[in-house]
Amino acid sequence: MMKCLKALSVLSVLAISFVLLTSAVPAGDNAEKPTKMQQATLALDKASADGKVTYQEIKSIAEDLKGSKLSLKEKIALKLFGKKIAEKATSAPMGGKSQVIALILVLLVGGLGIHRFYLGYTWQGIVQLLTFGGCGIWAIIDLIRIITGDLKPKDGEYETTL
């Protein structure tokens, strides 16, 4: 019984370490010159840092991206969709989650609920950890829900999907 508990605790520590290390890895550093789209994305992120994006900021970013002044049609379209653009910019999740990582976690340590911690559902993760995933039943249900895309991260959508 003691060996089983020791092995379970080592496995838990390894799984939690795996989750923490994979979610903290930066996307990578590109040494090449950023493209216009990357520059526009950075400018939009910078503009939305305070939680608001004005029409003028979006307009200047769009003009930089296009390389010239916007036409009347483009200005009207920007005005119409500016609110949606600003909403997307301010609500973009930081550090998106991967459906593949969630699937691997549920397959390897689903009974411990580590995938729930990874997806942001802390309380459900604790309950799964204490009940060993409802004796494995909850883990099987979560496996199916992750594969079908029904179980999503708490903060929105997956950054990368299957």
RODO-2510 file (C-alpha; in nm, 4 decimals, decimal comma):
residues 162
     n   res          X          Y          Z
     1     m     0,0000     0,0000     0,0000
     2     m     0,2867     0,2358     0,0853
     3     k     0,4610     0,1702    -0,2480
     4     c     0,1364     0,2495    -0,4304
     5     l     0,0976     0,5824    -0,2476
     6     k     0,4619     0,6695    -0,3102
     7     a     0,4303     0,5904    -0,6817
     8     l     0,1063     0,7896    -0,7009
     9     s     0,2636     1,0937    -0,5340
    10     v     0,5658     1,0804    -0,7675
    11     l     0,3339     1,0532    -1,0686
    12     s     0,1287     1,3486    -0,9420
    13     v     0,4367     1,5652    -0,8983
    14     l     0,5591     1,4736    -1,2462
    15     a     0,2218     1,5487    -1,4041
    16     i     0,1875     1,8846    -1,2290
    17     s     0,5443     1,9738    -1,3253
    18     f     0,4684     1,8812    -1,6862
    19     v     0,1624     2,1089    -1,6899
    20     l     0,3473     2,3985    -1,5334
    21     l     0,6484     2,3665    -1,7601
    22     t     0,4514     2,3291    -2,0836
    23     s     0,2253     2,6243    -2,0093
    24     a     0,5225     2,8481    -1,9254
    25     v     0,7246     2,7848    -2,2418
    26     p     0,7440     3,0966    -2,4605
    27     a     0,6356     3,0643    -2,8227
    28     g     0,9878     3,1210    -2,9553
    29     d     1,2043     3,4071    -3,0605
    30     n     1,2091     3,5043    -3,4259
    31     a     1,5360     3,6692    -3,5202
    32     e     1,4043     3,7701    -3,8621
    33     k     1,2352     4,1020    -3,9337
    34     p     0,8674     4,0957    -3,8299
    35     t     0,6109     4,1057    -4,1094
    36     k     0,3555     4,3837    -4,1465
    37     m     0,0892     4,1596    -3,9954
    38     q     0,3084     4,0860    -3,6919
    39     q     0,3766     4,4587    -3,6518
    40     a     0,0037     4,5317    -3,6730
    41     t    -0,0703     4,2614    -3,4148
    42     l     0,1907     4,4062    -3,1802
    43     a     0,0502     4,7567    -3,2298
    44     l    -0,3034     4,6322    -3,1577
    45     d    -0,1824     4,4508    -2,8451
    46     k    -0,0041     4,7661    -2,7302
    47     a    -0,3124     4,9798    -2,8010
    48     s    -0,5390     4,7401    -2,6090
    49     a    -0,3089     4,7210    -2,3055
    50     d    -0,5257     4,9672    -2,1142
    51     g    -0,8433     4,7702    -2,1942
    52     k    -0,9692     5,0095    -2,4630
    53     v    -0,8980     5,0511    -2,8314
    54     t    -1,0137     5,3671    -3,0037
    55     y    -1,1241     5,4052    -3,3638
    56     q    -0,8221     5,6282    -3,4325
    57     e    -0,5821     5,3602    -3,3070
    58     i    -0,7450     5,0927    -3,5216
    59     k    -0,7488     5,3278    -3,8211
    60     s    -0,3772     5,4081    -3,7877
    61     i    -0,2919     5,0366    -3,7523
    62     a    -0,5011     4,9554    -4,0622
    63     e    -0,3313     5,2341    -4,2606
    64     d     0,0118     5,1089    -4,1545
    65     l    -0,0845     4,7575    -4,2581
    66     k    -0,2217     4,8721    -4,5938
    67     g     0,0638     5,1128    -4,6581
    68     s    -0,1622     5,3996    -4,7660
    69     k    -0,4684     5,5942    -4,6550
    70     l    -0,7958     5,4065    -4,6231
    71     s    -1,0666     5,4546    -4,8840
    72     l    -1,4159     5,5718    -4,7867
    73     k    -1,5494     5,2140    -4,8061
    74     e    -1,2695     5,0898    -4,5831
    75     k    -1,3311     5,3676    -4,3300
    76     i    -1,7021     5,2826    -4,3188
    77     a    -1,6264     4,9111    -4,2783
    78     l    -1,3726     4,9889    -4,0071
    79     k    -1,6277     5,2054    -3,8285
    80     l    -1,8891     4,9272    -3,8499
    81     f    -1,6580     4,6505    -3,7365
    82     g    -1,4357     4,8607    -3,5104
    83     k    -1,6314     4,7667    -3,2007
    84     k    -1,5933     4,3946    -3,2764
    85     i    -1,2230     4,4396    -3,3516
    86     a    -1,1706     4,6280    -3,0247
    87     e    -1,3672     4,3631    -2,8360
    88     k    -1,1513     4,0850    -2,9816
    89     a    -0,8320     4,2766    -2,9059
    90     t    -0,9178     4,3357    -2,5408
    91     s    -1,0605     3,9889    -2,4746
    92     a    -0,7873     3,7850    -2,6434
    93     p    -0,6754     3,5105    -2,4053
    94     m    -0,3118     3,5171    -2,3039
    95     g    -0,1213     3,1943    -2,3318
    96     g    -0,3778     2,9899    -2,5202
    97     k    -0,4235     2,6232    -2,4456
    98     s    -0,3668     2,3337    -2,6797
    99     q    -0,6279     2,0644    -2,7379
   100     v    -0,3456     1,8174    -2,8068
   101     i    -0,1843     1,8814    -2,4662
   102     a    -0,5243     1,8440    -2,2951
   103     l    -0,5773     1,5144    -2,4796
   104     i    -0,2334     1,3839    -2,3784
   105     l    -0,2960     1,4813    -2,0164
   106     v    -0,6361     1,3116    -2,0007
   107     l    -0,4872     0,9976    -2,1565
   108     l    -0,1867     0,9804    -1,9225
   109     v    -0,3206     1,1147    -1,5930
   110     g    -0,6934     1,1599    -1,6522
   111     g    -0,7855     0,9891    -1,3280
   112     l    -0,6013     1,2601    -1,1364
   113     g    -0,7783     1,5471    -1,3145
   114     i    -0,4557     1,7206    -1,4183
   115     h    -0,6159     1,8122    -1,7525
   116     r    -0,8820     2,0102    -1,5614
   117     f    -0,6111     2,2174    -1,3915
   118     y    -0,4487     2,2768    -1,7315
   119     l    -0,7796     2,3961    -1,8811
   120     g    -0,8417     2,6323    -1,5885
   121     y    -1,1102     2,4383    -1,3997
   122     t    -0,9336     2,4291    -1,0632
   123     w    -1,2222     2,3124    -0,8433
   124     q    -1,3212     2,0344    -1,0805
   125     g    -0,9554     1,9333    -1,0935
   126     i    -0,9415     1,9115    -0,7143
   127     v    -1,2589     1,7006    -0,7032
   128     q    -1,1236     1,4699    -0,9742
   129     l    -0,7922     1,4445    -0,7896
   130     l    -0,9668     1,3456    -0,4658
   131     t    -1,2033     1,0946    -0,6307
   132     f    -0,9486     0,9571    -0,8830
   133     g    -1,1637     1,0914    -1,1665
   134     g    -1,4816     0,9318    -1,0314
   135     c    -1,3022     0,5951    -1,0450
   136     g    -1,2072     0,6654    -1,4052
   137     i    -1,5583     0,7365    -1,5344
   138     w    -1,5175     1,1147    -1,5288
   139     a    -1,1832     1,0826    -1,7084
   140     i    -1,3428     0,8779    -1,9884
   141     i    -1,6183     1,1376    -2,0277
   142     d    -1,3567     1,4163    -2,0364
   143     l    -1,1544     1,2214    -2,2948
   144     i    -1,4569     1,2085    -2,5257
   145     r    -1,5391     1,5757    -2,4608
   146     i    -1,1814     1,6866    -2,5388
   147     i    -1,1679     1,4826    -2,8604
   148     t    -1,5005     1,6270    -2,9796
   149     g    -1,3956     1,9782    -2,8745
   150     d    -1,6813     2,0112    -2,6255
   151     l    -1,4525     2,0588    -2,3219
   152     k    -1,2791     2,3900    -2,3856
   153     p    -1,0466     2,6046    -2,1746
   154     k    -1,2175     2,8185    -1,9151
   155     d    -1,0877     3,1384    -2,0770
   156     g    -1,2275     3,0684    -2,4261
   157     e    -1,1141     2,8614    -2,7199
   158     y    -0,8153     2,6370    -2,7850
   159     e    -0,5189     2,8105    -2,9483
   160     t    -0,4274     2,4893    -3,1290
   161     t    -0,6762     2,2135    -3,2054
   162     l    -0,6598     1,8537    -3,3243
***
